[in-house]
Amino acid sequence: MGYVGLLLVLFTASLGVPIPEELPIITAGILSSQMVLRWWIALPVCFVGVLSGDIILYWVGHHWGETVLGWPPVRWVLSPAREEQLKAGYRTHGVKIVFTARHVIGLRAAAFLTAGISHVPFWKFLTVDAVAALVSVPFGFFLAFLFADQVQQIFSDVHRVERWLGLAVLVVIAVWVAIVAPPGSPRPSMARKL
C-alpha cells in the first residue's frame, strides 16, 4: 500500500463506506515500522485522508441539506431517527458531537453529514474535527508502529488457529455425514457381485 492508496482508502472510509478508518491507520503504522513507508509522510497522509472525507460529508450536508437525505445510500447511514437525534444533539451540545463522533465507528459519517445539514459553522466543524483527529490518528498510528512485532505475531497466531479450525470443521462435517447418511442408502462398493 503506497501513500496514494492509503489516502484513497482513508478518504473512502471517511465517507461512510464500511471500512474502519483504524485499519488503514494501523496498517500504515506497521508498514512504517518496517520502513516500507516513511512515518513522517504516512502520518500526515493518514490525517489528510481522514479529514478530507469528513469535509466532503459536511459540504454535501451544508449545500444540499434535506435533498441528500432521500438518497438510498445516505438513508442507509443516516436513518430518520438517527438524524433527529443528531440534530437535537447539535442544538444541545453543539460541536461536542463532532469530537465524540470522530471516535465512534459507525457514527462518524452520519454526524458529519448532519453537522452540515444543521449549519454548524464550517470553521468550528473543521477545528473540532481536526483536534479530534490529532488525538486519534497519531495514537493508533504510533501504537501500531511501536508494537508492530506483536501485531505480526498475533496475525500468525490467528492463521495457525484458522488452520486448526478448518480441520475441525472438516472432521465435524465428515462425522455428520457418517451419522446422517441413512443405513440403507447406496454406498459405493469395491466390486459388484454378479
Buried (B, 14 or more C-beta within 10 A) or exposed (E): BEBEEBBBBBBBBBBBEEBEBBEBBBBBBBBBBEEEBEBEEBBEBBBBBBBBBBBBBBBBBBEBBEEBBEEEEBBEBBEEEBBEBBBEBBEEEBBEBBBBBBEEEEBBBBBBBBBBBBEBEBEEBBEBBBEBBEEBBBEBBBBBBEBBEEBEEEEEEEEEEEEEEEEEEEEEEEEEEEEEEEEEEEEEEEEEEE
